[in-house]
């Protein structure tokens, strides 16, 4: 985790687990076609989620998935994945 974040809570780990079916365990996908989330800078993660929500970034299912998270959940996920090694 980034400095000052500490150990992720169970709730954050559960949120992150919802990403695992596509992006792999801890954001490391087995398929090179899927972008990794592990080590992605927080700002990049949040910007991409906002772009999915707004329909500005092309996607298959992320438009719907991104709308299921609150801003606070997106920020928590961004911090979680940023703190993981690539």
ZIVENVEN-V902439 format. One record per residue. RES is the residue in three letters. PHI is phi in degrees with one decimal (NA if undefined). Layout:
[[RES/PHI] [RES/PHI]]
//
This chain:
[[UNK/NA] [UNK/-62.6] [UNK/-54.0] [UNK/87.3] [UNK/-86.6] [UNK/80.9] [UNK/-73.4] [UNK/-66.3] [UNK/-75.4] [UNK/-59.4] [UNK/-61.5] [UNK/-69.2] [UNK/-64.0] [UNK/-66.4] [UNK/-59.9] [UNK/-63.7] [UNK/-63.7] [UNK/-68.4] [UNK/-85.9] [UNK/-65.2] [UNK/-62.5] [UNK/-104.4] [UNK/-98.3] [UNK/82.9] [UNK/-59.6] [UNK/54.8] [UNK/74.1] [UNK/-117.7] [UNK/-71.8] [UNK/-76.8] [UNK/-96.9] [UNK/-65.9] [UNK/-74.9] [UNK/-94.8] [UNK/-69.2] [UNK/-73.8] [UNK/-103.7] [UNK/-60.9] [UNK/80.7] [UNK/-69.9] [UNK/-57.2] [UNK/-52.5] [UNK/-62.5] [UNK/-67.9] [UNK/-59.0] [UNK/-65.5] [UNK/-63.9] [UNK/-68.4] [UNK/-64.1] [UNK/-64.0] [UNK/-65.9] [UNK/-63.9] [UNK/-56.5] [UNK/-83.3] [UNK/75.9] [UNK/-81.9] [UNK/-111.1] [UNK/-61.8] [UNK/-162.8] [UNK/-93.7] [UNK/-118.2] [UNK/-64.9] [UNK/-60.2] [UNK/-73.5] [UNK/-61.7] [UNK/-63.9] [UNK/-74.1] [UNK/-83.8] [UNK/-110.2] [UNK/-76.6] [UNK/-59.0] [UNK/-64.2] [UNK/-67.5] [UNK/-62.5] [UNK/-62.1] [UNK/-65.5] [UNK/-64.5] [UNK/-60.0] [UNK/-66.2] [UNK/-61.6] [UNK/-68.1] [UNK/-62.7] [UNK/-83.4] [UNK/-93.4] [UNK/-69.7] [UNK/-66.8]]
//
